[in-house]
Amino acid sequence: MEGYSRSSHARYRCEYHFVWVPKYRYHVLVKDIKPRLREILTELCEWLDIKIIEGAICPDHVHMYLSVPPKHSPSFVMKMLKGKSGE
């Protein structure tokens, strides 16, 4: 069973491609913001046991291809990555 991850109760291969954009698709993800955003997203993924397969931060959008444990729903992952966990 190659390519599958393992937790204490399951073997899984839950991979999602997330894309999100800033409001009005403004080009705000540049200069100092881009490396800091990369750090934050990497730390969040490590904290949630999510593996980043691929990712790209463009000036007007973010792409992330992630391997997510089945205990996290795609909507929960997006809320955490976008910083809306308190709602």
TAKA-V153894 format. One line per field, one symbol per residue. ss: DSSP state (~ for helix, > for strand, _ for the rest). burial: + if it has 16 or more other ideal C-beta (glycine too) atoms within 10 Angstrom, else -. A space follows every 10 residues. Layout:
ss->???
burial->???
This chain:
ss->____>>____ >>__>>>>>> __~~~_____ _~~~~~~~~~ ~~~~~~~___ >>>>>>>>__ >>>>>>>___ ___~~~~~~~ ~~_____
burial->----+----- ---+---+-- --------+- -------+-- +---+--+-+ ------+--- -+-+-++++- -+----+--+ +------
